[in-house]
Structure formats: structure tokens, C-alpha cells
Amino acid sequence: MTDVSLDIIGNEWIIIIFVALILLLGTKRLPEASRKIGKIVGEYNKTKNVVQNEFQKTKGDLSIPIEGPVMSERQKLETIAKSLDIDHTNKTDNDLRDLITSKLGKPNTTQGSDQSSKR
């Protein structure tokens, strides 16, 4: 058997699609369809720009540097402490957790559940 393949590249596909659209829509409906597609693409670009701007605004507010992966729990705590400008020298893991949660303004849920089960 012989292998028959179409060696069609780039711009030739555009011509094929354009001819197919003319055959499907006809010459009277083609301008209307192109206008609708143009409006859709325009709305898509506007929405995409708005979303990107919002991400940039949100990203600009966060100044926490992100580093590579860490190997231990202690390294995780030290990395978080550094990013929050907390001195981590001579502090235990629990002290660091408490300082980090107080800096972030969130209650420490792991210790709270331990304390409630001890009562």
C-alpha cells in the first residue's frame, strides 16, 4: 500500500478554511459572520486584559518572595519567617509557628484542636 498524505502547511489551511466558509455560509452571510466573530474576539481581548490587570494589581500587593522547595519542616518555618521579616534564630518550631500565625492574623488551628481535646 502506498502512504498518501497531504503536505499542507500554514497559509494553505487558511485558504482551505476560507473556501469552506464561503461554501457553507454563502457570500451574503459571510460579512455578517465575520463581524460577529470580530466582536467576539474583541470582547474576549477586553475581558482578558481586565483579568490580567486584576492579577497584576493583586500580585503587586504581595511582596512575599517565593523560594525553591525545602527539605524539612524547620526549613519551611524558617523560609516563611524570613519572608515575613521574623527573626528565627534561637526559636523553637512552636515559637516560630506562633509568631507566623500572629503575624498573619490567623488563629493557630492545630494547637487549638489539641487544646480542646485535652479539656
Secondary structure, DSSP 8 states (H G I E B T S, - for coil): ---------THHHHHHHHHHHHHHHHHHHHHHHHHHHHHHHHHHHHHHHHHHHHHHHHHHH---------SSHHHHHHHHHHHTT---TT--HHHHHHHHHHHHT---HHHHHHHHHH-
